[in-house]
Amino acid sequence: MCYGIQFADQPRNRNTAWSRQMLFDMICEANDIEHRLTKPNHPWTNGQVERMNRTIKEATVKRFHYESHEQLRVHLADFMVAYNFARRLKTLSGLTPYEYIAKIWTSEPDRFIVDPIHQMPGLNTLKPQTDSCHLRMPASYP
């Protein structure tokens, strides 16, 4: 399972705050990913993420009351499927996010670790994918 907690491993008894490279940074480096940090809730530096967070909140928690966390989780998953596979975005020249990724996959497959077409829901989907982490672990990882 990939919930992100394994990337936040920060032991209390290390020598200094920066005494060793964090696991998340090691994974980014192993996958040629540039890790950038911005301040939360600062849309002028983190605009795309803040706008997406606002879109999700407007479609879920600001519009509906949920009796349970499970009800929210199911509705959020349904919203994300609708957003990624049905919503056409002006910034992507009228394509859905999935159509855009599939288009880039056909022209530049080396940019991807996993074939995004395998992520598409459909007849061959037996159950929702619970482990969506497709990153290479660094060689020095135990």
Secondary structure, 3 states (H helix, E strand, C coil): CCCCHHHHCCCCCCCCCCCCCCHHHHHHHHCCCCCCCCCCCCHHHHHHHHHHHHHHHHHCCCCCCCCCHHHHHHHHHHHHHHHHHCCCEHHHCCECHHHHHHHHHHHCHHHCCCCHHHHCCCCCCCCCCCCCCCCCCCCCCC
